[in-house]
Amino acid sequence: MHRSLHFMPPEANLPALTRGRTTSFHVSAVRDCKVSRRSATSFKIVVHTKRGVDKRYDFEAESAEQAREIVEVVRRVMEFYRNERRAR
């Protein structure tokens, strides 16, 4: 089973230099994931870095519903990973 989360920029007709890049995190490094209070189409992920600090990443979804769905999936993956680790 893959244990990394990958966030890719939307497919758009933009020049290569203005497109975003894929961001990946190992699920064990994710500390929190939630929909932003300021914008229902945005969500935040807090990741514990190798340097020992927490870093927040802000992402924007195409809709509020999509943002909620992404947060739900990330939380389910986090819970599954934690339960899998406890079972060992």
Stockholm file with secondary structure:
# STOCKHOLM 1.0

chainA/1-88         MHRSLHFMPPEANLPALTRGRTTSFHVSAVRDCKVSRRSATSFKIVVHTKRGVDKRYDFEAESAEQAREIVEVVRRVMEFYRNERRAR
#=GR chainA/1-88 SS CCCEEEECCCCCSCCTTTSCCCEEEEGGGEEEEEECSSCTTEEEEEEECTTSCEEEEEEECSSHHHHHHHHHHHHHHHHHHHHHHHHC
#=GC SS_cons        CCCEEEECCCCCSCCTTTSCCCEEEEGGGEEEEEECSSCTTEEEEEEECTTSCEEEEEEECSSHHHHHHHHHHHHHHHHHHHHHHHHC
//
